[in-house]
Each structure stands twice: as C-alpha cells, then as structure tokens.
C-alpha cells in the first residue's frame, strides 16, 4: 500500500488523481492528512511506498528562515507528519515520490534548504505559474529521471512560488528550468527517492506524467514482493 500525504483541506482533487494513476498500474493507495494523523496508525506498518503531494507552504523555521510576507500559511502538523513518514520510509528503503511541496520536503528531510519566495531572486526569465504545461525543463543526462523519461527536454506546469536553495545530503539535481531553478531531485544512493517541482497528477494526459507513476509503481511492487 502507498501512503499519499496532503493537507486536510485543498488536496482532494490531487489525491483522487494520484489514486487513479496508481490504480492504472495496479497499486493501492490511501490518503493521510493532519486531521487524522496518528503515529500509531496501522497503515504505516503496511506502507510500501510514499507520495508527498503539493499544497500549503512549509514552515520556514525548518530551514532556518524567518516568516516571509508571501507565505500564505503553514501547517506544522503536516510538516511533522511528513518528516516522520519520510524517516519511516528511509529506514525501510521504501520508494518515495515528492510532488512540488513534496519535493521540497524531501530535500529538507535530507538537510537541504529553500528559497522562501522565487520573485525575490533576480531571474533572466519571468517565473510563470500555470496548471498548463508551459515551462520547458532540461533533464540531466544519466540521472534516474533521465533514464525514466528517455528525453532531454520536457514541458511541464508550474504552481509554486518557492524553490530549492541548498541541496540536501546525497541529493542531486536531475532537472532545471531556464532560470536555473531546480525542477527535479533524486537521491544518489537510494533506489527510488525522487522529487519533481511540477504537478504530474494534473497532467495525466502527458506521456511523461504517466511514465513517472509507472516507474514508481514498478518499484512499489518490487518492495511488496520482497
């Protein structure tokens, strides 16, 4: 079973889309959010994979920053829930997939940091937010992501105003945009710890979105067998 994490409000559509994409590849999933969070939840012991959804901003105190004017709100209970589950997954070497905020949380778990607000940076191109795939990104050759996609460039969406600053320990960049902002990360040693800054669940009609969930599902099935 895959645990999918999100906020108690505002993540239902993303959760349903992820649930359907995983079902397409024969993987069961369950939704965990702060309103029902319990460390003793029996589903945690049955976890064979972890997906962290996007959503509300991460508490900047987790990466040594003060509250920023453009941070609309935080949920420290969600932050702690996801850090706990990431630790459980790391102990068992389970596959982890972070989406947008989820990618940022993976980076923080391994000791990295974030830029609180992208518009504070001097960028050669305007940072545009759209649920539509309008952003070209470059995949770094010979990364796990590159081997999954079998392409050097793909077009994705963007719904974020924060970004990765310092990479965590044993975390490497696997994709970037024209502004040089990190668009995907992965763990150098673990088999499947991957994060993407875009929202593939909102683009199930794109081949590369399906390929991500297919690759994750294959790894989950190997975990379930072993």
GIKABEL-V11415 format. One line per field, one symbol per residue. psi: psi as a letter, one per 40 degrees, with the letter a starting at -180 (. if undefined). burial: I if it has 9 or more other ideal C-beta (glycine too) atoms within 8 Angstrom, else O. A space follows every 10 residues. Layout:
psi->???
burial->???
This chain:
psi->hhhhiaidie eddddddddd ddddefhiii hhiddehhde hddddeheih hhiaaiiihe ddffiihide hdiigddddd dddddddddd defihhhhhb ddddddddde eaiihdhdee ihidihhhhi eigehhihhh ieiddddddf idhihiihfi eiihchiihe hiheiiaeee hheiiihddi dghiiieagd defeehdddd dddddddddd ddddd.
burial->IIIIIIIOOO IOOIIOIIII IIIOIOIOII IIIIOOIOOO IOIIOOIIII IIIIIIIIOI OOIOIOOIOO IOOIIOOIIO IIIIIIIIII OOOIIIIIII IIIIIIIIII OIIIIIIIOO OOIOOOIOOI OOOOIOIIII OOIIIIOIIO OOOIOIIIII OIIIOOIIOI IIIIIIIOIO IIIIIIIOOI OIIIIIIIII IIIIOIOIII IIIIIIIIII IOIOOO
